[in-house]
Amino acid sequence: MSNSSYVFYLISFLIQVAAALLVILLAIRVRFHKVAAILLATGLGLMAVRRLIPFQHFTSGWEFLNDDRMVDSLLSLSISVLLFLGLFGIRKSMSRLEDYTDLIENRSRTDYLTGAWNRLEIERRIEVEIGRSKRYASPLALILFDIDHFKHVNDNYGHATGDEVLKNLVRFCQSNIREIDVLGRFGGEEFLILMPSTDEDAAFIAAERLRQGIESIACTSYHSDEVRITISLGVSVLYPMPDMDAYQEMKRMLNQADKAMYLAKQSGRNQAHLALKG
């Protein structure tokens, strides 16, 4: 074997030792599947040992005998098995990490209590839907609603009952809106429904249907008492223009819907109002 070959073996040995040390550090730091990292480190360590065999022959003047070939083949088999098992474990760890990443991402976009989209996500979706509305020249409706006298629920029945009311309200709304509609918790007891391809008449009918439906059911119970609520709704509809800015239009729609909802409350609550045009 030429001297250059031994140089290559030496470089391979150093690289494999370094790789084994890195995997050992990984095994110390990782939270899951330390066994997989240990298997990889062992396999890489054996690879480094295997690189030493030619040096033993070179320094002793031995020929590469049958016994040496048997040792080398057993090392090769052991290395292959350990690396396969280690990589299989790492793949399992990566799959688990992806599941956790998806879970964290989903939780960052949803309201922890009700499961509806949170305010940050609902505002992002409003901008997206405004862009789609502009692209396809279709109307976009927004329903903003608030539970009437929700403080009375918390004061009379406790916050745990209030939480149940919020969760059941969201379940009712989700089962009574279209698949393309988007429901989000805008804050406290205030919620928002985004309705693509919906004009004023259809949006107002949908708002009234939700209002009447919620009025007719008990959202939860407290001991023997039924806990009932009503909601006040404001409806804003966008008819897109070619030069409109999505963010500014979102602010305008939210402001219009908020004013319409406030008017519904001023007029006696348990009502739906369309936003004034302009």
URTA-V344083 format. One record per residue. N is the residue number from 0. RES is the residue in three letters. PHI is phi in degrees with one decimal (NA if undefined). PSI is psi in whole degrees, 0 to 359 (* if undefined). Layout:
n=N res=RES phi=PHI psi=PSI
n=N res=RES phi=PHI psi=PSI
This chain:
n=0 res=MET phi=NA psi=133
n=1 res=SER phi=-71.9 psi=160
n=2 res=ASN phi=-61.0 psi=323
n=3 res=SER phi=-63.1 psi=327
n=4 res=SER phi=-63.5 psi=320
n=5 res=TYR phi=-66.8 psi=327
n=6 res=VAL phi=-62.4 psi=317
n=7 res=PHE phi=-63.8 psi=319
n=8 res=TYR phi=-60.8 psi=318
n=9 res=LEU phi=-63.9 psi=317
n=10 res=ILE phi=-62.4 psi=317
n=11 res=SER phi=-61.0 psi=318
n=12 res=PHE phi=-60.0 psi=314
n=13 res=LEU phi=-65.0 psi=319
n=14 res=ILE phi=-63.9 psi=317
n=15 res=GLN phi=-69.4 psi=325
n=16 res=VAL phi=-63.9 psi=316
n=17 res=ALA phi=-61.7 psi=318
n=18 res=ALA phi=-62.9 psi=319
n=19 res=ALA phi=-63.4 psi=320
n=20 res=LEU phi=-64.9 psi=320
n=21 res=LEU phi=-62.9 psi=319
n=22 res=VAL phi=-68.1 psi=325
n=23 res=ILE phi=-63.3 psi=317
n=24 res=LEU phi=-61.4 psi=321
n=25 res=LEU phi=-62.8 psi=318
n=26 res=ALA phi=-62.2 psi=328
n=27 res=ILE phi=-72.8 psi=324
n=28 res=ARG phi=-91.1 psi=328
n=29 res=VAL phi=-69.3 psi=153
n=30 res=ARG phi=-90.4 psi=323
n=31 res=PHE phi=-113.5 psi=150
n=32 res=HIS phi=55.8 psi=53
n=33 res=LYS phi=-62.8 psi=330
n=34 res=VAL phi=-59.6 psi=319
n=35 res=ALA phi=-61.0 psi=317
n=36 res=ALA phi=-66.7 psi=321
n=37 res=ILE phi=-64.6 psi=320
n=38 res=LEU phi=-61.9 psi=317
n=39 res=LEU phi=-63.1 psi=316
n=40 res=ALA phi=-62.0 psi=319
n=41 res=THR phi=-64.8 psi=316
n=42 res=GLY phi=-61.8 psi=316
n=43 res=LEU phi=-67.3 psi=325
n=44 res=GLY phi=-63.8 psi=318
n=45 res=LEU phi=-65.5 psi=325
n=46 res=MET phi=-61.1 psi=319
n=47 res=ALA phi=-64.2 psi=318
n=48 res=VAL phi=-61.3 psi=320
n=49 res=ARG phi=-61.3 psi=327
n=50 res=ARG phi=-67.2 psi=341
n=51 res=LEU phi=-80.9 psi=341
n=52 res=ILE phi=-58.0 psi=313
n=53 res=PRO phi=-60.6 psi=328
n=54 res=PHE phi=-67.8 psi=324
n=55 res=GLN phi=-62.9 psi=318
n=56 res=HIS phi=-65.3 psi=320
n=57 res=PHE phi=-67.1 psi=317
n=58 res=THR phi=-77.0 psi=332
n=59 res=SER phi=-96.7 psi=348
n=60 res=GLY phi=76.8 psi=13
n=61 res=TRP phi=-73.4 psi=153
n=62 res=GLU phi=-87.1 psi=160
n=63 res=PHE phi=-78.2 psi=90
n=64 res=LEU phi=-81.9 psi=172
n=65 res=ASN phi=-60.3 psi=321
n=66 res=ASP phi=-62.1 psi=321
n=67 res=ASP phi=-65.5 psi=322
n=68 res=ARG phi=-64.6 psi=323
n=69 res=MET phi=-65.1 psi=316
n=70 res=VAL phi=-60.9 psi=316
n=71 res=ASP phi=-64.1 psi=320
n=72 res=SER phi=-68.9 psi=323
n=73 res=LEU phi=-67.7 psi=321
n=74 res=LEU phi=-62.0 psi=317
n=75 res=SER phi=-62.0 psi=317
n=76 res=LEU phi=-64.9 psi=315
n=77 res=SER phi=-61.6 psi=317
n=78 res=ILE phi=-61.2 psi=314
n=79 res=SER phi=-60.7 psi=315
n=80 res=VAL phi=-64.7 psi=313
n=81 res=LEU phi=-63.9 psi=317
n=82 res=LEU phi=-66.2 psi=321
n=83 res=PHE phi=-62.9 psi=313
n=84 res=LEU phi=-64.6 psi=321
n=85 res=GLY phi=-64.0 psi=314
n=86 res=LEU phi=-66.2 psi=324
n=87 res=PHE phi=-62.2 psi=318
n=88 res=GLY phi=-66.3 psi=320
n=89 res=ILE phi=-63.8 psi=321
n=90 res=ARG phi=-61.6 psi=320
n=91 res=LYS phi=-65.0 psi=320
n=92 res=SER phi=-64.1 psi=317
n=93 res=MET phi=-64.1 psi=322
n=94 res=SER phi=-63.7 psi=319
n=95 res=ARG phi=-67.1 psi=322
n=96 res=LEU phi=-63.3 psi=320
n=97 res=GLU phi=-63.0 psi=321
n=98 res=ASP phi=-63.4 psi=317
n=99 res=TYR phi=-65.4 psi=322
n=100 res=THR phi=-62.5 psi=316
n=101 res=ASP phi=-62.8 psi=320
n=102 res=LEU phi=-64.2 psi=315
n=103 res=ILE phi=-65.0 psi=318
n=104 res=GLU phi=-63.0 psi=318
n=105 res=ASN phi=-65.3 psi=319
n=106 res=ARG phi=-67.9 psi=331
n=107 res=SER phi=-72.3 psi=344
n=108 res=ARG phi=-106.8 psi=351
n=109 res=THR phi=-116.2 psi=157
n=110 res=ASP phi=-76.2 psi=127
n=111 res=TYR phi=-62.3 psi=331
n=112 res=LEU phi=-86.5 psi=310
n=113 res=THR phi=-97.3 psi=340
n=114 res=GLY phi=84.6 psi=356
n=115 res=ALA phi=-73.0 psi=164
n=116 res=TRP phi=-63.2 psi=145
n=117 res=ASN phi=-83.1 psi=178
n=118 res=ARG phi=-62.9 psi=318
n=119 res=LEU phi=-59.6 psi=315
n=120 res=GLU phi=-70.6 psi=321
n=121 res=ILE phi=-66.8 psi=324
n=122 res=GLU phi=-67.0 psi=322
n=123 res=ARG phi=-62.5 psi=319
n=124 res=ARG phi=-71.0 psi=328
n=125 res=ILE phi=-61.3 psi=314
n=126 res=GLU phi=-62.0 psi=319
n=127 res=VAL phi=-62.5 psi=315
n=128 res=GLU phi=-69.4 psi=328
n=129 res=ILE phi=-64.9 psi=318
n=130 res=GLY phi=-61.6 psi=319
n=131 res=ARG phi=-68.4 psi=321
n=132 res=SER phi=-60.8 psi=318
n=133 res=LYS phi=-66.2 psi=319
n=134 res=ARG phi=-65.8 psi=321
n=135 res=TYR phi=-105.0 psi=6
n=136 res=ALA phi=53.1 psi=47
n=137 res=SER phi=-120.3 psi=148
n=138 res=PRO phi=-69.9 psi=156
n=139 res=LEU phi=-133.8 psi=126
n=140 res=ALA phi=-107.9 psi=150
n=141 res=LEU phi=-134.7 psi=125
n=142 res=ILE phi=-113.0 psi=118
n=143 res=LEU phi=-107.5 psi=127
n=144 res=PHE phi=-139.2 psi=157
n=145 res=ASP phi=-136.8 psi=143
n=146 res=ILE phi=-76.1 psi=130
n=147 res=ASP phi=-72.7 psi=131
n=148 res=HIS phi=51.3 psi=44
n=149 res=PHE phi=-64.7 psi=332
n=150 res=LYS phi=-59.6 psi=327
n=151 res=HIS phi=-65.1 psi=325
n=152 res=VAL phi=-62.5 psi=311
n=153 res=ASN phi=-63.2 psi=319
n=154 res=ASP phi=-69.1 psi=321
n=155 res=ASN phi=-85.6 psi=327
n=156 res=TYR phi=-118.7 psi=349
n=157 res=GLY phi=98.5 psi=158
n=158 res=HIS phi=-69.8 psi=331
n=159 res=ALA phi=-62.9 psi=318
n=160 res=THR phi=-67.1 psi=320
n=161 res=GLY phi=-58.6 psi=320
n=162 res=ASP phi=-63.6 psi=319
n=163 res=GLU phi=-63.7 psi=322
n=164 res=VAL phi=-60.7 psi=314
n=165 res=LEU phi=-62.3 psi=316
n=166 res=LYS phi=-66.0 psi=318
n=167 res=ASN phi=-71.1 psi=328
n=168 res=LEU phi=-61.3 psi=315
n=169 res=VAL phi=-63.8 psi=318
n=170 res=ARG phi=-61.6 psi=318
n=171 res=PHE phi=-63.2 psi=314
n=172 res=CYS phi=-63.6 psi=317
n=173 res=GLN phi=-62.8 psi=328
n=174 res=SER phi=-85.6 psi=356
n=175 res=ASN phi=-123.7 psi=17
n=176 res=ILE phi=-121.4 psi=167
n=177 res=ARG phi=-74.9 psi=162
n=178 res=GLU phi=-62.7 psi=328
n=179 res=ILE phi=-80.8 psi=348
n=180 res=ASP phi=-76.6 psi=154
n=181 res=VAL phi=-122.8 psi=127
n=182 res=LEU phi=-111.8 psi=132
n=183 res=GLY phi=-140.0 psi=154
n=184 res=ARG phi=-91.4 psi=117
n=185 res=PHE phi=-88.3 psi=342
n=186 res=GLY phi=152.8 psi=136
n=187 res=GLY phi=53.9 psi=242
n=188 res=GLU phi=-104.1 psi=24
n=189 res=GLU phi=-107.7 psi=133
n=190 res=PHE phi=-130.1 psi=163
n=191 res=LEU phi=-138.8 psi=138
n=192 res=ILE phi=-121.5 psi=127
n=193 res=LEU phi=-103.9 psi=127
n=194 res=MET phi=-125.6 psi=99
n=195 res=PRO phi=-66.3 psi=153
n=196 res=SER phi=52.3 psi=46
n=197 res=THR phi=-132.4 psi=125
n=198 res=ASP phi=-89.7 psi=184
n=199 res=GLU phi=-60.8 psi=313
n=200 res=ASP phi=-61.7 psi=312
n=201 res=ALA phi=-65.6 psi=321
n=202 res=ALA phi=-66.2 psi=318
n=203 res=PHE phi=-67.4 psi=320
n=204 res=ILE phi=-61.4 psi=317
n=205 res=ALA phi=-63.5 psi=319
n=206 res=ALA phi=-63.4 psi=316
n=207 res=GLU phi=-65.3 psi=322
n=208 res=ARG phi=-63.5 psi=318
n=209 res=LEU phi=-65.3 psi=316
n=210 res=ARG phi=-59.3 psi=312
n=211 res=GLN phi=-67.3 psi=321
n=212 res=GLY phi=-64.0 psi=316
n=213 res=ILE phi=-67.9 psi=323
n=214 res=GLU phi=-63.9 psi=330
n=215 res=SER phi=-87.9 psi=354
n=216 res=ILE phi=-117.4 psi=161
n=217 res=ALA phi=-94.6 psi=122
n=218 res=CYS phi=-71.8 psi=331
n=219 res=THR phi=-168.4 psi=186
n=220 res=SER phi=-132.2 psi=155
n=221 res=TYR phi=-131.1 psi=107
n=222 res=HIS phi=55.9 psi=244
n=223 res=SER phi=-98.7 psi=0
n=224 res=ASP phi=-91.5 psi=138
n=225 res=GLU phi=-83.9 psi=134
n=226 res=VAL phi=-100.2 psi=111
n=227 res=ARG phi=-113.6 psi=151
n=228 res=ILE phi=-137.6 psi=165
n=229 res=THR phi=-129.3 psi=165
n=230 res=ILE phi=-131.1 psi=154
n=231 res=SER phi=-114.7 psi=136
n=232 res=LEU phi=-126.1 psi=144
n=233 res=GLY phi=-121.0 psi=133
n=234 res=VAL phi=-116.7 psi=127
n=235 res=SER phi=-124.9 psi=138
n=236 res=VAL phi=-126.7 psi=135
n=237 res=LEU phi=-103.6 psi=128
n=238 res=TYR phi=-111.3 psi=108
n=239 res=PRO phi=-66.4 psi=149
n=240 res=MET phi=-118.1 psi=149
n=241 res=PRO phi=-59.2 psi=326
n=242 res=ASP phi=-101.9 psi=16
n=243 res=MET phi=-76.9 psi=151
n=244 res=ASP phi=-98.3 psi=127
n=245 res=ALA phi=-60.0 psi=316
n=246 res=TYR phi=-66.3 psi=315
n=247 res=GLN phi=-65.1 psi=322
n=248 res=GLU phi=-67.1 psi=324
n=249 res=MET phi=-62.1 psi=314
n=250 res=LYS phi=-60.8 psi=320
n=251 res=ARG phi=-65.9 psi=315
n=252 res=MET phi=-61.9 psi=316
n=253 res=LEU phi=-64.1 psi=319
n=254 res=ASN phi=-64.8 psi=318
n=255 res=GLN phi=-64.9 psi=315
n=256 res=ALA phi=-65.0 psi=322
n=257 res=ASP phi=-64.3 psi=318
n=258 res=LYS phi=-64.9 psi=320
n=259 res=ALA phi=-66.1 psi=321
n=260 res=MET phi=-66.6 psi=320
n=261 res=TYR phi=-63.0 psi=321
n=262 res=LEU phi=-64.3 psi=322
n=263 res=ALA phi=-63.0 psi=322
n=264 res=LYS phi=-69.8 psi=318
n=265 res=GLN phi=-62.7 psi=330
n=266 res=SER phi=-85.1 psi=5
n=267 res=GLY phi=123.0 psi=0
n=268 res=ARG phi=67.0 psi=176
n=269 res=ASN phi=53.2 psi=47
n=270 res=GLN phi=-142.2 psi=161
n=271 res=ALA phi=-118.5 psi=135
n=272 res=HIS phi=-129.1 psi=139
n=273 res=LEU phi=-82.2 psi=143
n=274 res=ALA phi=-67.8 psi=144
n=275 res=LEU phi=-68.3 psi=140
n=276 res=LYS phi=-72.4 psi=149
n=277 res=GLY phi=99.2 psi=*
